[in-house]
């Protein structure tokens, strides 16, 4: 038993870097806390009955109410109807695949709220924030070690000019 354990030591989950290139502070990525596995019970979209057949019927979900409707009667082979059983687990609801919840940020002051929660929430800069303020938000986020999901938005165009 001792020989088997010495042959297969437990692998650490620390990222390995070649000795020639160690990461600097800017390259260190904020990782989320350990989490429960996210399970999506139904990955498809619930489309309205006959939305594929008629252009006038939009795919937005509407509950079928006809007396003979095969979707309402849940026939085999008919499309699925939304039901409560497809709901997400409360522990993983609204959580992204990388383990973070999103938090909308409009200015630098709102970013300070994430100081103690940088392993659970990732910042998303609102779409109507100017490039100048966006740059300041990204700079402050780097100081607080907060992940910004859309950090590159609007900054590319400013640097080209």
Residue frames relative to the residue before (quaternion, step in Angstrom):
aa qw qx qy qz dx dy dz
X 1.0000 0.0000 0.0000 0.0000 0.00 0.00 0.00
X 0.6419 0.5219 -0.3312 0.4538 3.57 1.07 -0.71
X 0.6413 0.5287 -0.3309 0.4468 3.58 1.01 -0.77
X 0.6496 0.5260 -0.3244 0.4429 3.59 0.94 -0.84
X 0.6777 0.4822 -0.3067 0.4627 3.58 0.96 -0.82
X 0.6550 0.5001 -0.3336 0.4578 3.61 1.04 -0.61
X 0.6343 0.5212 -0.3397 0.4588 3.60 1.14 -0.54
X 0.7861 0.2288 -0.1115 0.5633 3.59 1.02 -0.77
X 0.0437 -0.8070 0.5883 0.0264 3.61 0.26 1.14
X 0.5576 -0.5949 0.4444 0.3711 3.58 -1.12 0.58
X 0.3758 -0.7362 0.5222 0.2101 3.51 -0.85 1.02
X 0.3562 -0.7126 0.5565 0.2358 3.55 -0.93 0.84
X 0.4292 -0.7164 0.4955 0.2388 3.53 -1.13 0.62
X 0.3863 0.7100 -0.4898 0.3268 3.59 1.20 0.44
X 0.4579 -0.6896 0.4698 0.3067 3.64 -0.78 0.91
X 0.3241 -0.7497 0.5521 0.1677 3.55 -0.99 0.91
X 0.0908 -0.7713 0.6287 0.0390 3.57 -0.98 0.90
X 0.5131 -0.6114 0.4778 0.3670 3.59 -1.02 0.63
X 0.5928 -0.6139 0.3694 0.3679 3.61 -0.97 0.73
X 0.6149 0.5636 -0.3580 0.4197 3.59 1.14 -0.49
X 0.8058 0.1924 -0.0857 0.5535 3.60 1.10 -0.63
X 0.0203 -0.7886 0.6136 -0.0348 3.54 -0.20 1.29
X 0.5181 -0.6635 0.4264 0.3310 3.63 -0.97 0.70
X 0.3244 -0.7010 0.5882 0.2396 3.53 -1.14 0.67
X 0.7540 -0.4295 0.2519 0.4284 3.57 -1.30 0.24
X 0.6437 0.5402 -0.3314 0.4290 3.60 1.02 -0.77
X 0.6982 0.4799 -0.2774 0.4531 3.60 1.09 -0.64
X 0.5332 0.6185 -0.4246 0.3910 3.59 1.18 -0.30
X 0.2599 -0.7931 0.5391 0.1133 3.56 -0.67 1.11
X 0.4378 -0.6693 0.5316 0.2790 3.53 -1.05 0.80
X 0.1447 -0.7919 0.5900 0.0622 3.58 -0.76 1.04
X 0.4986 -0.6553 0.4818 0.2998 3.54 -1.13 0.68
X 0.6246 -0.5153 0.4259 0.4037 3.54 -1.30 0.29
X 0.6372 -0.4888 0.4041 0.4378 3.55 -1.27 0.26
X 0.0852 -0.8319 0.5481 -0.0170 3.51 -0.93 0.87
X 0.5643 -0.5445 0.4978 0.3705 3.49 -1.38 0.23
X 0.5550 -0.6166 0.4336 0.3517 3.59 -1.06 0.67
X 0.3691 -0.7231 0.5419 0.2174 3.58 -0.93 0.95
X 0.0715 -0.7928 0.6053 0.0075 3.56 -0.76 1.07
X 0.1669 -0.7558 0.6272 0.0868 3.54 -0.80 1.08
X 0.3326 -0.7854 0.4883 0.1847 3.56 -0.54 1.15
X 0.7853 0.0388 -0.0223 0.6174 3.59 1.16 -0.52
X 0.2272 -0.8214 0.5129 0.1030 3.56 -0.47 1.19
X 0.5936 0.6020 -0.3636 0.3912 3.59 1.17 -0.41
X 0.4904 -0.6082 0.5241 0.3389 3.50 -1.37 0.06
X 0.3835 -0.6893 0.5573 0.2594 3.55 -1.07 0.70
X 0.0867 -0.8152 0.5726 0.0054 3.56 -0.33 1.28
X 0.5735 -0.6049 0.4354 0.3400 3.54 -1.15 0.66
X 0.5824 -0.5839 0.4433 0.3512 3.55 -1.11 0.74
X 0.8439 0.1156 -0.1548 0.5006 3.57 -0.98 1.04
X 0.3920 0.7090 -0.5064 0.2954 3.63 1.12 0.34
X 0.6388 0.5035 -0.3292 0.4796 3.59 1.21 -0.42
X 0.6727 0.5173 -0.2911 0.4417 3.58 1.17 -0.46
X 0.8048 0.1922 -0.0765 0.5564 3.58 0.94 -0.89
X 0.4686 -0.6864 0.4847 0.2726 3.56 -0.92 0.94
X 0.6466 0.5453 -0.3200 0.4267 3.58 1.10 -0.65
X 0.6572 0.4600 -0.3046 0.5135 3.59 1.27 -0.29
X 0.2968 -0.7790 0.5291 0.1582 3.56 -0.44 1.22
X 0.5476 -0.6473 0.4125 0.3331 3.65 -1.10 0.55
X 0.4250 0.6980 -0.4796 0.3197 3.64 1.22 -0.07
X 0.5209 -0.6878 0.4109 0.2944 3.56 -0.81 1.00
X 0.0617 0.7309 -0.6782 0.0459 3.51 -1.08 0.95
X 0.4704 -0.6784 0.4787 0.2989 3.59 -0.89 0.85
X 0.3788 -0.7176 0.5279 0.2506 3.60 -0.80 0.94
X 0.1389 -0.8290 0.5408 0.0321 3.57 -0.89 0.94
X 0.4398 0.7155 -0.4514 0.3013 3.59 1.24 0.06
X 0.5768 -0.6209 0.4044 0.3439 3.57 -1.12 0.63
X 0.7617 0.3445 -0.1908 0.5145 3.62 1.08 -0.63
X 0.4025 0.7626 -0.4551 0.2219 3.60 1.22 -0.02
X 0.4197 -0.7434 0.4704 0.2232 3.56 -0.75 1.11
X 0.6115 0.5319 -0.3650 0.4583 3.62 1.11 -0.51
X 0.6638 0.4992 -0.3044 0.4664 3.58 0.92 -0.90
X 0.7138 0.4362 -0.2464 0.4893 3.57 1.05 -0.78
X 0.3722 -0.7826 0.4315 0.2505 3.58 1.36 0.07
X 0.1236 0.8025 -0.5651 0.1459 3.54 0.75 1.08
X 0.5831 -0.5626 0.4541 0.3706 3.54 -1.23 0.52
X 0.7889 0.2886 -0.2250 0.4938 3.59 -0.88 0.91
X 0.5886 0.5470 -0.3833 0.4555 3.59 1.22 -0.22
X 0.6083 -0.5737 0.3882 0.3876 3.57 -1.16 0.47
X 0.5649 -0.6390 0.4209 0.3089 3.54 -1.20 0.55
X 0.3054 -0.7089 0.6045 0.1968 3.50 -1.26 0.58
X 0.5247 -0.6100 0.4667 0.3671 3.62 -1.03 0.59
X 0.0694 0.7740 -0.6280 0.0417 3.55 -1.11 0.73
X 0.6982 -0.5141 0.3065 0.3928 3.55 -1.24 0.48
X 0.6030 0.6002 -0.3504 0.3917 3.59 1.12 -0.58
X 0.6342 0.5290 -0.3372 0.4520 3.60 1.21 -0.38
X 0.4561 0.7141 -0.4395 0.2982 3.60 1.24 -0.10
X 0.5295 -0.6404 0.4620 0.3098 3.56 -1.17 0.61
X 0.5934 -0.5360 0.4624 0.3831 3.53 -1.30 0.40
X 0.5374 -0.6501 0.4259 0.3274 3.59 -0.92 0.85
X 0.6271 0.5465 -0.3458 0.4341 3.60 1.08 -0.57
X 0.7871 0.2893 -0.1525 0.5230 3.61 1.10 -0.57
X 0.3959 0.7267 -0.4819 0.2880 3.59 1.24 0.12
X 0.8348 0.1484 -0.1751 0.5004 3.57 -1.02 0.95
X 0.5229 0.6358 -0.4222 0.3796 3.62 1.21 0.09
X 0.4254 -0.6939 0.5234 0.2522 3.57 -1.01 0.85
X 0.6728 -0.5094 0.3529 0.4041 3.55 -1.27 0.31
X 0.6725 0.4852 -0.3056 0.4678 3.61 1.11 -0.55
X 0.6210 -0.5983 0.3225 0.3904 3.60 1.27 0.10
X 0.6214 0.5435 -0.3424 0.4486 3.60 1.26 -0.04
X 0.3318 -0.6423 0.6374 0.2667 3.50 -1.37 0.37
X 0.4235 -0.6986 0.5054 0.2778 3.60 -1.10 0.54
X 0.0877 -0.7686 0.6333 0.0242 3.54 -1.18 0.70
X 0.3170 -0.7724 0.5199 0.1806 3.59 -0.54 1.15
X 0.1123 -0.7935 0.5981 0.0035 3.53 -0.94 1.01
X 0.1495 -0.8006 0.5765 0.0659 3.57 -0.89 0.97
X 0.8010 0.0507 -0.0339 0.5955 3.62 1.17 -0.40
X 0.7117 -0.4688 0.3156 0.4173 3.55 -1.33 0.22
X 0.6162 0.5746 -0.3452 0.4135 3.61 1.05 -0.70
X 0.6555 0.5020 -0.3118 0.4702 3.57 1.03 -0.75
X 0.6006 0.5722 -0.3531 0.4326 3.56 1.15 -0.56
X 0.6042 0.5820 -0.3525 0.4147 3.59 1.12 -0.62
X 0.5502 0.6127 -0.3943 0.4080 3.60 1.21 -0.39
X 0.6889 0.4900 -0.2734 0.4589 3.59 1.17 -0.57
X 0.3244 0.7838 -0.4829 0.2172 3.58 1.25 0.12
X 0.7792 0.3129 -0.1657 0.5171 3.60 0.81 -0.96
X 0.7220 0.4273 -0.2283 0.4940 3.60 1.29 -0.17
X 0.3086 0.8041 -0.4701 0.1928 3.57 1.17 0.50
X 0.6497 0.4881 -0.3311 0.4796 3.61 1.24 -0.13
X 0.7047 0.4269 -0.2628 0.5021 3.58 1.27 -0.12
X 0.7910 0.2344 -0.1131 0.5537 3.59 0.99 -0.82
X 0.1754 -0.7399 0.6395 0.1134 3.54 -1.18 0.73
X 0.4388 -0.7146 0.4850 0.2481 3.57 -0.96 0.86
X 0.0986 -0.7328 0.6693 0.0728 3.52 -1.24 0.68
X 0.3107 -0.7542 0.5496 0.1806 3.56 -0.59 1.16
X 0.5143 -0.6646 0.4489 0.3037 3.58 -0.83 1.02
X 0.5959 -0.6195 0.3844 0.3366 3.56 -1.13 0.68
X 0.7206 0.4544 -0.2558 0.4569 3.60 1.10 -0.57
X 0.4595 0.6535 -0.4681 0.3777 3.60 1.20 0.43
X 0.4787 -0.6944 0.4593 0.2786 3.58 -0.88 0.96
X 0.6648 -0.5195 0.3655 0.3932 3.54 -1.28 0.39
X 0.6269 0.5505 -0.3352 0.4378 3.59 1.05 -0.77
X 0.6995 0.4388 -0.2659 0.4974 3.60 0.86 -0.97
X 0.6016 0.5720 -0.3497 0.4342 3.58 1.08 -0.71
X 0.6419 0.5214 -0.3088 0.4698 3.55 1.05 -0.84
X 0.6532 0.5068 -0.3065 0.4717 3.59 1.01 -0.84
X 0.6339 0.5247 -0.3282 0.4637 3.59 1.02 -0.79
X 0.6697 0.4993 -0.3034 0.4584 3.59 0.91 -0.90
X 0.6347 0.5289 -0.3273 0.4586 3.58 1.06 -0.76
X 0.6737 0.4807 -0.2872 0.4823 3.59 0.96 -0.89
X 0.6207 0.5446 -0.3415 0.4489 3.60 1.05 -0.71
X 0.6294 0.5244 -0.3342 0.4660 3.58 1.05 -0.71
X 0.6430 0.5155 -0.3215 0.4664 3.60 1.06 -0.73
X 0.7263 0.4174 -0.2295 0.4956 3.58 1.01 -0.84
X 0.3791 -0.7362 0.4690 0.3071 3.59 1.31 -0.14
X 0.3817 0.6952 -0.4959 0.3537 3.56 1.00 0.97
X 0.4050 -0.7093 0.5249 0.2396 3.57 -0.91 0.91
X 0.1381 -0.7607 0.6300 0.0726 3.58 -0.93 0.97
X 0.3710 -0.7822 0.4609 0.1953 3.55 -0.50 1.20
X 0.7855 0.2185 -0.1305 0.5641 3.60 1.00 -0.72
X 0.0976 0.8512 -0.5074 0.0915 3.57 0.92 0.96
X 0.7029 0.4873 -0.2775 0.4376 3.60 1.02 -0.71
X 0.4994 0.6802 -0.4263 0.3259 3.61 1.19 -0.28
X 0.8546 0.1161 -0.1563 0.4814 3.54 -1.04 0.99
X 0.6028 0.5702 -0.3794 0.4094 3.61 1.13 -0.22
X 0.5863 0.5916 -0.3721 0.4097 3.61 1.11 -0.56
X 0.6769 0.5039 -0.2988 0.4457 3.56 0.91 -0.94
X 0.6467 0.5286 -0.3245 0.4439 3.58 0.99 -0.79
X 0.6846 0.4959 -0.2970 0.4441 3.58 0.92 -0.85
X 0.6206 0.5544 -0.3479 0.4318 3.61 1.11 -0.60
X 0.6823 0.5168 -0.2933 0.4258 3.60 1.02 -0.81
